[in-house]
Amino acid sequence: MNRRPDPVPTATTPRATEWITTPITADLLRGALDLEHTEHGVLPHRLPARARAQCADGQLAMAEAQPSGVRLAFRTRAAAIELDTLRTKMAYQGAPPRPDGVYDLLVDGRLAGQGGVTGGNVLMMDMATGSAETRPGPVGTVRFTGLPDRVKDIEIWLPHNEITQLVALRTDAPVEAAPKGGRPVWLHHGSSVSQGSNAATPTTTWPALAASLGGAELINLGLGGSALLDAFTARAMRDTPADLISVKIGLNLVNADVMRLRAFTPAVHGFLDTLREGHPTAPLLVVSPLYCPIHEDVPGPSAPDFSNLDAGKLQFRAAGDPAERAAGKLTLNVIRAELSRIVRQRAADDPHLHYLDGRDLYGEADFVDLPLPDQLHPDAATHRRIGEHFAKLAFDAGGPFAAQRT
């Protein structure tokens, strides 16, 4: 650890502070499967290097480097904390700026502060042409002050929707890695909805909320646009220690239009087989798609609807032909029926395998009450509802995760 004086007192740090700079290492992070050293600092990844090397897809590269569920976790007496980061924020050509990412500070498990950083890179996306351009920017700092003067467990949850390079961690008292608690580790994989889509903050994505309500330690492999039954994702999950596992399958397969029913069935079996190689008896929950009207019975792909872009409203529509279901094109209802059948078949020899219909998390009645703003992704209020429903159905008495709840 290196000590340096604070050169310029600020409004949030009114007196000169003798800062301690602590190297950011893997033992200070939760929810990341890899840590890449960069010219600026370290970049948390939610897929290991071997998995990343097996897919050159830019969407996946962006999604897995956005640290949904990743947090710094340490124990300290510090009353003041500074974290320097270099963010990469997404923007869409012609659309209003997206909200800045939020850092959630938890003290002994309770939300105690929120903040953000300025500067950083901007990844400008052109939805019409598919092109992208990165515009560089400077490192920013998020500060938390006035923390209680006692030994406490700190978690700083990183923005779920911004690539975040960690540059420096400073505190006004020494830190040590937080001890591993007795909570079961829940490993979850899904689409952008699981990553957090339009959730307001990193601790209010539906998996983060469900983990908090269920007393679990979350590893979130929600990968926007990339829940495609990829073998490298299954192997990453196989090799990740976990007590509870869930996979949410379906929406990306429809909106990316990447396979037909003939390929879907063996791909699901192969994915589950790989998970069971590393976790033969862990509770394994297969979750079918949430209710999404545009794709219930209309195949993909999903296509952007630019008609309201000037008003800041990017929406999506189903571009497939319902008649193509006869040739094996996937819809959400087709996927639900096949997932239910696969789980029933496998459960005869696997008593720890379970199925959850995604419409029990967010169904037609929920859509009437809380419609999907862009026809694909839930908003902040809907994330809360989904998280509460999942916690009740999975972690409460009678649920597949109930036995290991703390």
ZAMARGU-4260 file (C-alpha; in steps of 0.2 Angstrom, whole numbers, plus 5000, padded with zeros to 4 digits):
<rodrens>
0) 5000/5000/5000 | 5006/5018/4996 | 5002/5033/5005 | 5000/5050/4997 | 4993/5067/5003
5) 4977/5073/4995 | 4984/5088/4985 | 4967/5097/4983 | 4953/5097/4996 | 4936/5096/4988
10) 4919/5100/4993 | 4916/5081/4997 | 4933/5080/5006 | 4934/5096/5015 | 4950/5093/5024
15) 4967/5086/5018 | 4966/5067/5019 | 4981/5055/5019 | 4976/5043/5007 | 4981/5024/5006
20) 4981/5017/4988 | 4978/4999/4988 | 4981/4988/4972 | 4965/4981/4964 | 4967/4963/4964
25) 4956/4948/4961 | 4954/4945/4980 | 4945/4962/4981 | 4932/4958/4967 | 4916/4947/4967
30) 4906/4942/4952 | 4921/4943/4939 | 4928/4927/4931 | 4944/4936/4925 | 4954/4951/4927
35) 4963/4959/4913 | 4978/4971/4916 | 4977/4986/4904 | 4987/5002/4901 | 4975/5011/4913
40) 4973/4998/4927 | 4962/4982/4927 | 4947/4977/4918 | 4935/4964/4925 | 4928/4951/4913
45) 4913/4940/4916 | 4919/4927/4904 | 4937/4919/4906 | 4950/4923/4893 | 4948/4906/4884
50) 4929/4909/4881 | 4933/4926/4875 | 4945/4919/4862 | 4933/4908/4855 | 4921/4921/4849
55) 4925/4937/4839 | 4907/4944/4841 | 4908/4963/4846 | 4891/4962/4855 | 4897/4948/4866
60) 4914/4957/4869 | 4905/4973/4875 | 4892/4964/4885 | 4904/4952/4895 | 4915/4967/4899
65) 4901/4977/4906 | 4902/4972/4925 | 4884/4968/4929 | 4885/4960/4947 | 4903/4964/4949
70) 4908/4973/4965 | 4923/4977/4975 | 4922/4969/4992 | 4933/4974/5007 | 4934/4977/5025
75) 4940/4993/5032 | 4938/5007/5045 | 4939/5020/5031 | 4927/5035/5032 | 4932/5041/5014
80) 4934/5031/4998 | 4939/5036/4981 | 4939/5025/4966 | 4946/5031/4949 | 4939/5022/4934
85) 4939/5024/4915 | 4922/5020/4909 | 4916/5016/4891 | 4898/5022/4889 | 4887/5017/4875
90) 4877/5030/4864 | 4866/5029/4849 | 4868/5040/4834 | 4853/5052/4833 | 4846/5047/4850
95) 4847/5057/4867 | 4861/5052/4878 | 4859/5037/4889 | 4859/5039/4908 | 4876/5038/4916
100) 4881/5022/4925 | 4878/5022/4944 | 4890/5015/4958 | 4881/5008/4973 | 4889/5008/4990
105) 4884/4995/5002 | 4890/4996/5020 | 4887/4979/5030 | 4875/4974/5016 | 4864/4990/5016
110) 4864/5003/5003 | 4873/5018/5010 | 4877/5029/4995 | 4877/5031/4976 | 4888/5040/4964
115) 4895/5041/4946 | 4910/5047/4936 | 4912/5059/4922 | 4923/5058/4907 | 4927/5041/4900
120) 4926/5034/4882 | 4910/5035/4872 | 4906/5020/4860 | 4894/5028/4847 | 4883/5015/4839
125) 4874/5018/4822 | 4859/5006/4823 | 4855/5010/4805 | 4872/5005/4798 | 4879/4994/4812
130) 4895/5004/4813 | 4903/5009/4829 | 4916/5022/4834 | 4925/5024/4851 | 4928/5042/4856
135) 4941/5043/4870 | 4940/5053/4886 | 4948/5055/4903 | 4948/5045/4919 | 4935/5050/4932
140) 4933/5048/4951 | 4918/5042/4962 | 4919/5047/4980 | 4910/5042/4996 | 4913/5051/5012
145) 4906/5052/5029 | 4906/5033/5032 | 4904/5027/5050 | 4920/5026/5060 | 4921/5007/5063
150) 4926/4991/5055 | 4913/4987/5041 | 4911/4977/5026 | 4911/4988/5010 | 4904/4983/4993
155) 4905/4995/4978 | 4894/4988/4964 | 4900/4994/4947 | 4888/5000/4934 | 4880/4986/4925
160) 4879/4994/4908 | 4896/5003/4906 | 4913/4994/4903 | 4923/4999/4918 | 4942/4999/4920
165) 4947/5001/4938 | 4962/5013/4939 | 4965/5016/4958 | 4957/5013/4975 | 4960/5025/4989
170) 4954/5025/5007 | 4959/5035/5022 | 4962/5018/5032 | 4969/5001/5027 | 4958/4989/5018
175) 4958/4970/5017 | 4948/4958/5007 | 4931/4954/5014 | 4930/4937/5021 | 4919/4925/5011
180) 4903/4923/5020 | 4891/4908/5022 | 4879/4913/5008 | 4877/4901/4994 | 4884/4906/4977
185) 4871/4908/4964 | 4877/4907/4946 | 4865/4914/4933 | 4865/4915/4914 | 4853/4924/4903
190) 4851/4939/4890 | 4851/4958/4892 | 4836/4957/4903 | 4847/4947/4916 | 4861/4958/4913
195) 4851/4973/4918 | 4844/4981/4902 | 4835/4997/4909 | 4837/4994/4927 | 4841/5010/4937
200) 4856/5004/4947 | 4868/4989/4948 | 4859/4982/4964 | 4842/4984/4957 | 4844/4972/4941
205) 4832/4958/4944 | 4846/4945/4948 | 4854/4957/4960 | 4837/4960/4969 | 4833/4941/4969
210) 4850/4937/4976 | 4848/4950/4990 | 4830/4944/4994 | 4836/4925/4993 | 4852/4928/5004
215) 4864/4922/4989 | 4880/4928/4982 | 4877/4932/4964 | 4888/4929/4949 | 4878/4936/4935
220) 4882/4930/4917 | 4868/4939/4909 | 4875/4944/4893 | 4865/4956/4882 | 4861/4949/4865
225) 4872/4934/4869 | 4862/4920/4878 | 4864/4909/4863 | 4868/4892/4871 | 4886/4895/4867
230) 4897/4880/4872 | 4911/4892/4879 | 4898/4899/4890 | 4893/4882/4896 | 4911/4878/4900
235) 4914/4894/4909 | 4899/4890/4920 | 4905/4872/4922 | 4922/4878/4929 | 4915/4891/4941
240) 4912/4886/4959 | 4893/4888/4963 | 4880/4881/4974 | 4865/4886/4964 | 4863/4888/4945
245) 4850/4895/4933 | 4849/4897/4915 | 4837/4908/4906 | 4835/4902/4888 | 4825/4909/4873
250) 4824/4927/4869 | 4841/4930/4861 | 4838/4914/4851 | 4822/4922/4844 | 4828/4940/4841
255) 4845/4935/4834 | 4836/4921/4823 | 4852/4910/4825 | 4844/4892/4824 | 4829/4881/4821
260) 4820/4869/4832 | 4831/4855/4825 | 4847/4863/4832 | 4839/4870/4847 | 4834/4854/4856
265) 4852/4846/4855 | 4860/4862/4859 | 4850/4863/4876 | 4854/4846/4880 | 4873/4849/4876
270) 4873/4865/4887 | 4865/4856/4902 | 4876/4841/4900 | 4891/4853/4901 | 4884/4861/4917
275) 4882/4844/4925 | 4900/4839/4921 | 4905/4852/4934 | 4890/4853/4945 | 4882/4836/4945
280) 4870/4838/4960 | 4868/4857/4962 | 4850/4863/4960 | 4849/4868/4942 | 4834/4879/4936
285) 4830/4881/4918 | 4819/4897/4915 | 4810/4899/4899 | 4807/4917/4891 | 4797/4931/4900
290) 4781/4937/4891 | 4786/4947/4876 | 4771/4950/4865 | 4780/4954/4848 | 4788/4937/4849
295) 4776/4925/4857 | 4770/4918/4841 | 4780/4928/4828 | 4798/4922/4824 | 4813/4933/4824
300) 4824/4942/4820 | 4820/4958/4830 | 4822/4974/4821 | 4824/4992/4827 | 4810/5003/4824
305) 4817/5021/4821 | 4800/5029/4819 | 4801/5037/4836 | 4820/5039/4837 | 4819/5058/4836
310) 4808/5058/4852 | 4821/5047/4861 | 4811/5031/4859 | 4820/5017/4851 | 4808/5002/4850
315) 4809/4985/4842 | 4797/4974/4831 | 4797/4956/4826 | 4803/4955/4808 | 4799/4936/4805
320) 4785/4927/4797 | 4773/4917/4808 | 4771/4905/4793 | 4789/4900/4795 | 4785/4891/4812
325) 4781/4876/4801 | 4799/4875/4795 | 4806/4875/4813 | 4808/4894/4816 | 4808/4898/4834
330) 4795/4908/4844 | 4794/4911/4863 | 4779/4899/4864 | 4789/4885/4854 | 4804/4887/4865
335) 4793/4886/4881 | 4785/4870/4876 | 4802/4862/4871 | 4811/4867/4886 | 4797/4861/4897
340) 4798/4844/4888 | 4817/4843/4889 | 4817/4846/4908 | 4803/4833/4911 | 4813/4821/4901
345) 4830/4824/4910 | 4822/4826/4927 | 4818/4807/4927 | 4837/4804/4930 | 4841/4821/4937
350) 4831/4825/4953 | 4840/4842/4955 | 4834/4849/4938 | 4819/4861/4938 | 4809/4871/4926
355) 4802/4888/4928 | 4790/4896/4916 | 4796/4914/4913 | 4778/4920/4912 | 4777/4917/4931
360) 4790/4930/4933 | 4783/4942/4920 | 4767/4937/4911 | 4753/4945/4902 | 4745/4953/4917
365) 4762/4960/4921 | 4763/4967/4904 | 4746/4976/4905 | 4752/4984/4922 | 4771/4987/4917
370) 4773/4986/4898 | 4790/4984/4890 | 4795/5002/4885 | 4804/4996/4869 | 4794/4980/4867
375) 4809/4969/4872 | 4817/4976/4889 | 4809/4979/4906 | 4811/4996/4915 | 4817/4999/4933
380) 4800/4995/4941 | 4798/4979/4931 | 4815/4973/4936 | 4810/4974/4954 | 4794/4964/4950
385) 4804/4951/4941 | 4817/4950/4955 | 4803/4948/4969 | 4794/4935/4959 | 4810/4925/4956
390) 4815/4926/4975 | 4798/4920/4980 | 4797/4905/4967 | 4815/4900/4968 | 4821/4904/4986
395) 4806/4903/4997 | 4799/4887/5004 | 4796/4874/4991 | 4807/4882/4978 | 4822/4874/4970
400) 4834/4885/4979 | 4826/4885/4996 | 4836/4872/5005 | 4852/4882/5003 | 4844/4899/5008
405) 4853/4909/5022
</rodrens>
